Amino acid sequence: MNLQKYNKKNYYYCSMKNSWKEYLRDPKNRSTVDVGIFVILILSFHFLFIGWQNLDYWPIKGTIDRLSLWSVNLVFNQSCWVMQHLFGIDITTITSDRVIAVLNNEGGFSRVVIAPECASLKQWCHWLFLMLIFPGPWKHKAWYIPAGLVVIEWTNVIRICGILLMQRWWPGQQTFHIAHDYIFKFFFYFVIFLMWVLWVEKFKNKQSKNQDKTTEQHE
């Protein structure tokens, strides 16, 4: 009787395993599988990064600190340039504290402080983790990953400038909260998602379709 139960269990396990394999291999399910992998990688990295922060970026804390300082200064300088030269808005800065302030519609000053958390470092790491693990041709990853890092940096500049402009037009702490915690946070990750979709549609799936055709020809 016990042997019978074991055989039934084993049969059920093997059936489930084969069903999953067939599902994953079926080209019709490719989009669903890709989105599932994307979600798993994004969530996994989020918690891994939090854990790494709690470990104080061991064992490369010094390198991360230098990179963080460089990325903060980079986004600060770029945001100042965009506000002045593209939008033609006068700004007041405190360079040592990386503060950018603008005169708002109520006659006061609205500002953003670019802290290390505001730099692009986490999103750069997010992008690297996602793209290094996600399937696709490495000859294209060699240029697409660096291009994505540049896009992420300028997306962050747009985010900083957007927060400032919203506060300029609608001054108030609530405006900063809505812009910082919702609108531009969503925008940031939406851009990463769009870059991933472009990768899947133009490079990863193209390679998979070519492999499918090759397999069919050999069969």
Residue frames relative to the residue before (quaternion, step in Angstrom):
aa qw qx qy qz dx dy dz
M 1.0000 0.0000 0.0000 0.0000 0.00 0.00 0.00
N 0.6601 0.5057 -0.2978 0.4688 3.58 0.95 -0.91
L 0.6369 0.5313 -0.3132 0.4625 3.55 1.08 -0.83
Q 0.6224 0.5489 -0.3196 0.4574 3.54 1.11 -0.82
K 0.6565 0.5088 -0.2958 0.4719 3.57 0.97 -0.94
Y 0.6415 0.5292 -0.3159 0.4568 3.55 0.98 -0.88
N 0.6652 0.5086 -0.2994 0.4574 3.57 0.93 -0.93
K 0.6411 0.5194 -0.3203 0.4654 3.58 1.03 -0.81
K 0.6497 0.5190 -0.3027 0.4658 3.53 1.00 -0.93
N 0.6664 0.5101 -0.2909 0.4595 3.53 0.93 -0.96
Y 0.6387 0.5238 -0.3121 0.4694 3.57 1.04 -0.85
Y 0.6550 0.5129 -0.3025 0.4652 3.58 0.97 -0.91
Y 0.6521 0.5194 -0.3075 0.4588 3.58 0.97 -0.89
C 0.6709 0.4980 -0.2929 0.4650 3.58 0.93 -0.93
S 0.6343 0.5348 -0.3210 0.4567 3.57 1.05 -0.81
M 0.6571 0.5087 -0.3002 0.4683 3.53 0.96 -0.93
K 0.6492 0.5300 -0.3053 0.4521 3.55 0.97 -0.92
N 0.6728 0.4898 -0.2867 0.4747 3.57 0.95 -0.90
S 0.6248 0.5438 -0.3309 0.4521 3.57 1.07 -0.78
W 0.6605 0.5020 -0.2990 0.4716 3.56 0.99 -0.90
K 0.6365 0.5309 -0.3266 0.4542 3.58 1.00 -0.82
E 0.6576 0.5071 -0.2985 0.4704 3.55 0.99 -0.91
Y 0.6395 0.5325 -0.3169 0.4550 3.57 1.02 -0.86
L 0.6911 0.4874 -0.2753 0.4572 3.55 0.90 -0.96
R 0.7032 0.4699 -0.2668 0.4621 3.58 1.06 -0.72
D 0.5586 0.6252 -0.3843 0.3865 3.58 1.19 -0.48
P 0.4509 -0.7133 0.4643 0.2691 3.64 -0.61 1.10
K 0.5914 0.5902 -0.3651 0.4106 3.61 1.14 -0.60
N 0.7239 0.4262 -0.2311 0.4908 3.57 1.14 -0.64
R 0.3534 0.7887 -0.4580 0.2081 3.57 1.30 0.03
S 0.6670 0.5110 -0.3092 0.4453 3.60 0.91 -0.91
T 0.6552 0.5151 -0.3054 0.4606 3.57 0.96 -0.91
V 0.6572 0.5068 -0.3037 0.4681 3.56 0.96 -0.91
D 0.6488 0.5271 -0.3178 0.4475 3.59 0.94 -0.87
V 0.6594 0.4943 -0.3065 0.4764 3.59 0.91 -0.91
G 0.6302 0.5388 -0.3281 0.4527 3.59 1.01 -0.80
I 0.6536 0.4983 -0.3054 0.4809 3.58 0.97 -0.89
F 0.6260 0.5488 -0.3274 0.4470 3.58 1.01 -0.88
V 0.6811 0.4902 -0.2906 0.4598 3.59 0.81 -1.01
I 0.6533 0.5194 -0.3111 0.4546 3.59 0.94 -0.92
L 0.6801 0.4910 -0.2917 0.4598 3.60 0.91 -0.91
I 0.6500 0.5180 -0.3175 0.4564 3.60 0.95 -0.86
L 0.6916 0.4638 -0.2796 0.4779 3.59 0.87 -0.95
S 0.6310 0.5414 -0.3353 0.4431 3.57 0.98 -0.83
F 0.6808 0.4852 -0.2994 0.4598 3.55 0.86 -0.94
H 0.5968 0.5811 -0.3644 0.4163 3.60 1.00 -0.81
F 0.7281 0.4174 -0.2431 0.4865 3.58 0.83 -0.97
L 0.6081 0.5403 -0.3532 0.4622 3.59 1.09 -0.62
F 0.6600 0.5116 -0.3068 0.4567 3.57 0.98 -0.86
I 0.6215 0.5275 -0.3353 0.4723 3.59 1.03 -0.79
G 0.6555 0.5114 -0.3038 0.4653 3.57 0.98 -0.87
W 0.6465 0.5155 -0.3057 0.4721 3.55 1.04 -0.84
Q 0.6172 0.5338 -0.3374 0.4694 3.61 1.03 -0.74
N 0.6610 0.5107 -0.3011 0.4600 3.57 0.97 -0.88
L 0.6753 0.4487 -0.2795 0.5143 3.57 1.23 -0.51
D 0.4455 -0.7219 0.4207 0.3215 3.56 1.38 0.22
Y 0.6272 -0.6017 0.3017 0.3917 3.55 1.05 0.99
W 0.1981 0.7820 -0.5557 0.2013 3.58 1.05 0.78
P 0.6786 -0.2217 -0.6970 -0.0669 1.64 -1.96 1.61
I 0.6306 0.5408 -0.3354 0.4443 3.64 1.18 0.32
K 0.0957 0.8429 -0.5227 0.0849 3.58 1.02 0.82
G 0.6534 0.5317 -0.3216 0.4324 3.60 0.88 -0.90
T 0.6610 0.5018 -0.2962 0.4729 3.57 0.95 -0.90
I 0.6630 0.5042 -0.2997 0.4652 3.57 0.95 -0.89
D 0.6327 0.5329 -0.3283 0.4560 3.59 1.01 -0.80
R 0.6722 0.4878 -0.2941 0.4729 3.58 0.95 -0.87
L 0.6523 0.5104 -0.3013 0.4725 3.55 1.01 -0.86
S 0.6354 0.5358 -0.3140 0.4589 3.56 1.05 -0.83
L 0.6594 0.5017 -0.3031 0.4708 3.59 0.94 -0.91
W 0.6523 0.5151 -0.3079 0.4630 3.57 0.96 -0.87
S 0.6931 0.4809 -0.2858 0.4547 3.61 0.90 -0.92
V 0.6054 0.5399 -0.3496 0.4687 3.61 1.13 -0.63
N 0.6736 0.4870 -0.2917 0.4734 3.59 0.89 -0.94
L 0.6250 0.5550 -0.3289 0.4394 3.57 1.06 -0.80
V 0.7176 0.4338 -0.2663 0.4754 3.60 0.74 -1.02
F 0.5923 0.5595 -0.3596 0.4547 3.60 1.13 -0.60
N 0.7028 0.4677 -0.2668 0.4649 3.59 0.78 -1.03
Q 0.6634 0.5028 -0.3074 0.4611 3.57 0.96 -0.84
S 0.6497 0.5186 -0.3140 0.4588 3.60 0.98 -0.84
C 0.6274 0.5266 -0.3269 0.4713 3.59 1.02 -0.81
W 0.6596 0.5173 -0.3060 0.4513 3.58 0.92 -0.93
V 0.6689 0.5032 -0.2996 0.4579 3.59 0.90 -0.92
M 0.6545 0.5152 -0.3172 0.4534 3.60 0.90 -0.89
Q 0.7288 0.4430 -0.2410 0.4631 3.58 0.92 -0.91
H 0.8034 0.3502 -0.1594 0.4544 3.57 0.75 -1.08
L 0.7244 0.3979 -0.2554 0.5018 3.60 1.03 -0.63
F 0.7692 0.3225 -0.1767 0.5226 3.58 0.95 -0.88
G 0.3392 -0.7772 0.4738 0.2376 3.57 1.24 -0.28
I 0.4436 0.6896 -0.4467 0.3581 3.57 1.09 0.71
D 0.4177 -0.6880 0.5343 0.2584 3.57 -0.93 0.90
I 0.0709 -0.7988 0.5973 0.0137 3.54 -0.89 0.93
T 0.2540 -0.7106 0.6301 0.1830 3.51 -1.34 0.42
T 0.0759 -0.8277 0.5559 0.0101 3.59 -0.77 0.98
I 0.1501 -0.6983 0.6848 0.1449 3.49 -1.36 0.45
T 0.2962 -0.8251 0.4543 0.1586 3.53 0.10 1.35
S 0.6475 0.5452 -0.3304 0.4175 3.60 0.93 -0.88
D 0.7562 0.3261 -0.1842 0.5366 3.60 1.11 -0.71
R 0.3692 -0.7559 0.4566 0.2897 3.57 1.37 0.00
V 0.3218 0.7264 -0.5188 0.3157 3.54 0.84 1.11
I 0.0649 -0.7585 0.6472 0.0396 3.56 -1.02 0.88
A 0.0218 -0.8111 0.5838 -0.0289 3.59 -0.73 1.07
V 0.1105 -0.7727 0.6224 0.0577 3.56 -1.18 0.69
L 0.5066 -0.6149 0.5084 0.3268 3.54 -1.22 0.55
N 0.2362 -0.8070 0.5275 0.1210 3.58 -0.67 1.09
N 0.7270 -0.4692 0.3031 0.3992 3.57 -1.32 0.13
E 0.6609 0.4825 -0.3097 0.4842 3.59 1.23 -0.23
G 0.5891 -0.6084 0.3517 0.3989 3.57 1.30 0.11
G 0.6176 0.5146 -0.3522 0.4792 3.58 1.29 0.08
F 0.5212 -0.6221 0.4761 0.3387 3.54 -1.30 -0.21
S 0.1444 -0.7423 0.6483 0.0881 3.53 -1.10 0.85
R 0.0589 -0.8429 0.5344 -0.0225 3.58 -0.92 0.78
V 0.1735 -0.7136 0.6544 0.1798 3.48 -1.42 0.12
V 0.2198 -0.7310 0.6305 0.1406 3.53 -1.17 0.68
I 0.2487 -0.7870 0.5486 0.1333 3.57 -0.60 1.13
A 0.0955 -0.8021 0.5894 -0.0138 3.52 -0.19 1.38
P 0.7039 -0.4489 0.3186 0.4489 3.62 -1.22 0.21
E 0.6293 0.5470 -0.3301 0.4425 3.59 1.11 -0.70
C 0.6551 0.5226 -0.3025 0.4541 3.59 1.23 -0.48
A 0.5417 0.6198 -0.4043 0.3986 3.59 1.23 -0.26
S 0.6216 -0.5937 0.3848 0.3363 3.55 -1.30 0.20
L 0.3542 0.7984 -0.4523 0.1806 3.58 1.29 -0.09
K 0.6869 0.4789 -0.2992 0.4575 3.61 0.78 -0.99
Q 0.6811 0.4860 -0.2917 0.4635 3.58 0.91 -0.90
W 0.5913 0.5423 -0.3655 0.4718 3.59 1.11 -0.61
C 0.6700 0.4897 -0.2906 0.4763 3.57 0.91 -0.95
H 0.5988 0.5647 -0.3395 0.4554 3.56 1.08 -0.80
W 0.6890 0.4914 -0.2664 0.4614 3.54 0.86 -1.07
L 0.6510 0.5139 -0.3140 0.4621 3.59 0.92 -0.88
F 0.6535 0.5162 -0.3068 0.4608 3.59 0.91 -0.95
L 0.6763 0.5087 -0.2868 0.4489 3.56 0.88 -1.01
M 0.7606 0.4211 -0.2217 0.4416 3.55 0.71 -1.09
L 0.6299 0.5295 -0.3471 0.4499 3.60 1.08 -0.58
I 0.7232 0.4216 -0.2403 0.4915 3.59 1.08 -0.70
F 0.6458 0.5390 -0.3380 0.4222 3.58 0.96 -0.82
P 0.5480 -0.6478 0.4150 0.3284 3.62 -0.96 0.84
G 0.3905 0.7013 -0.5477 0.2359 3.53 -1.27 0.49
P 0.6416 -0.5588 0.3635 0.3794 3.58 -1.21 0.42
W 0.4513 -0.7261 0.4594 0.2408 3.57 -0.74 1.08
K 0.5847 0.5815 -0.3836 0.4157 3.60 1.10 -0.53
H 0.6894 0.4278 -0.2700 0.5185 3.58 1.17 -0.55
K 0.5802 0.5738 -0.3751 0.4399 3.59 1.12 -0.59
A 0.5907 0.6171 -0.3579 0.3771 3.58 1.09 -0.77
W 0.7643 0.2881 -0.1894 0.5449 3.62 1.09 -0.58
Y 0.6316 0.5661 -0.3438 0.4031 3.61 1.09 -0.67
I 0.6279 0.5389 -0.3418 0.4455 3.60 1.02 -0.73
P 0.6816 0.4567 -0.3115 0.4794 3.68 0.78 -0.87
A 0.6235 0.5350 -0.3435 0.4550 3.60 1.03 -0.77
G 0.6415 0.5287 -0.3124 0.4597 3.58 1.05 -0.79
L 0.6227 0.5384 -0.3359 0.4577 3.58 1.06 -0.74
V 0.6432 0.5089 -0.3154 0.4773 3.59 1.04 -0.79
V 0.6452 0.5183 -0.3157 0.4642 3.60 0.95 -0.88
I 0.6431 0.5225 -0.3166 0.4617 3.58 0.98 -0.86
E 0.6415 0.5284 -0.3281 0.4491 3.59 0.95 -0.83
W 0.7205 0.4292 -0.2590 0.4792 3.58 0.84 -0.91
T 0.5571 0.5589 -0.3868 0.4771 3.57 1.22 -0.38
N 0.6391 0.5179 -0.3164 0.4725 3.56 1.06 -0.75
V 0.6181 0.5319 -0.3357 0.4715 3.58 1.07 -0.75
I 0.6356 0.5139 -0.3179 0.4804 3.58 0.99 -0.85
R 0.6318 0.5420 -0.3253 0.4486 3.57 1.01 -0.82
I 0.6713 0.4934 -0.2985 0.4657 3.60 0.85 -0.98
C 0.6834 0.4788 -0.2833 0.4727 3.57 0.88 -0.97
G 0.6349 0.5422 -0.3241 0.4449 3.57 1.03 -0.77
I 0.6379 0.5162 -0.3188 0.4743 3.57 1.01 -0.80
L 0.6524 0.5146 -0.3038 0.4661 3.57 1.00 -0.86
L 0.6811 0.4970 -0.2892 0.4532 3.59 0.88 -0.95
M 0.6370 0.5207 -0.3318 0.4615 3.59 0.99 -0.77
Q 0.6658 0.4855 -0.2972 0.4824 3.58 1.02 -0.80
R 0.6042 0.5595 -0.3528 0.4443 3.58 1.13 -0.62
W 0.7352 0.4143 -0.2258 0.4867 3.54 0.94 -0.92
W 0.7917 0.1219 -0.0425 0.5971 3.60 1.03 -0.81
P 0.1562 -0.8339 0.5232 0.0803 3.60 0.32 1.24
G 0.5056 0.6470 -0.4863 0.2988 3.54 -1.19 0.59
Q 0.6056 -0.5858 0.4100 0.3492 3.54 -1.17 0.66
Q 0.6273 0.5513 -0.3360 0.4355 3.56 1.06 -0.75
T 0.6088 0.5525 -0.3455 0.4524 3.57 1.09 -0.71
F 0.6451 0.5086 -0.3178 0.4735 3.58 0.93 -0.89
H 0.6490 0.5316 -0.3141 0.4444 3.58 0.89 -0.94
I 0.6853 0.4793 -0.2863 0.4676 3.60 0.83 -0.99
A 0.6860 0.4910 -0.2862 0.4544 3.58 0.90 -0.96
H 0.7233 0.4592 -0.2426 0.4551 3.57 0.84 -1.04
D 0.7882 0.3776 -0.1829 0.4502 3.57 0.74 -1.04
Y 0.7873 0.3049 -0.1578 0.5122 3.58 1.12 -0.49
I 0.7670 0.4131 -0.2517 0.4216 3.58 0.26 -1.28
F 0.8046 0.3220 -0.1761 0.4669 3.58 0.57 -1.13
K 0.5475 0.5600 -0.4136 0.4642 3.59 1.21 -0.24
F 0.6457 0.5009 -0.3078 0.4874 3.56 1.00 -0.89
F 0.6385 0.5449 -0.3150 0.4429 3.58 0.97 -0.93
F 0.6313 0.5563 -0.3200 0.4354 3.57 0.98 -0.93
Y 0.7468 0.3969 -0.2262 0.4834 3.57 0.74 -1.05
F 0.5666 0.5736 -0.3846 0.4494 3.57 1.21 -0.43
V 0.6277 0.5256 -0.3283 0.4712 3.60 1.02 -0.77
I 0.6407 0.5107 -0.3201 0.4757 3.60 0.97 -0.85
F 0.6406 0.5224 -0.3163 0.4655 3.57 1.00 -0.87
L 0.6580 0.5089 -0.3136 0.4580 3.61 0.93 -0.87
M 0.6404 0.5104 -0.3291 0.4703 3.59 1.00 -0.77
W 0.6371 0.5174 -0.3202 0.4731 3.57 1.06 -0.75
V 0.6316 0.5264 -0.3295 0.4641 3.61 0.97 -0.85
L 0.6383 0.5249 -0.3166 0.4657 3.58 0.98 -0.89
W 0.6384 0.5274 -0.3156 0.4634 3.57 1.00 -0.86
V 0.6771 0.5041 -0.2920 0.4497 3.57 0.86 -0.99
E 0.7298 0.4547 -0.2470 0.4468 3.57 0.81 -1.05
K 0.7745 0.3914 -0.1936 0.4577 3.60 0.86 -0.92
F 0.8062 0.2745 -0.1231 0.5095 3.59 1.07 -0.63
K 0.7363 0.4354 -0.2554 0.4507 3.58 0.60 -1.13
N 0.7188 0.4374 -0.2570 0.4753 3.61 0.78 -1.01
K 0.5880 0.5678 -0.3625 0.4476 3.57 1.12 -0.64
Q 0.6511 0.4999 -0.2984 0.4869 3.56 1.02 -0.89
S 0.6589 0.5181 -0.3091 0.4493 3.61 0.95 -0.89
K 0.6490 0.5133 -0.3163 0.4640 3.59 1.02 -0.83
N 0.6399 0.5188 -0.3233 0.4657 3.58 1.02 -0.77
Q 0.6410 0.5111 -0.3150 0.4783 3.57 1.07 -0.78
D 0.6290 0.5329 -0.3296 0.4602 3.60 1.03 -0.81
K 0.6571 0.5153 -0.3082 0.4558 3.58 0.96 -0.89
T 0.6352 0.5337 -0.3094 0.4647 3.56 1.04 -0.91
T 0.6513 0.5190 -0.3024 0.4637 3.59 0.99 -0.90
E 0.6591 0.5098 -0.3052 0.4611 3.58 0.96 -0.91
Q 0.6506 0.5235 -0.3206 0.4472 3.60 0.97 -0.81
H 0.6716 0.4903 -0.2951 0.4707 3.58 1.05 -0.81
E 0.6374 0.5171 -0.3295 0.4666 3.58 1.17 -0.58
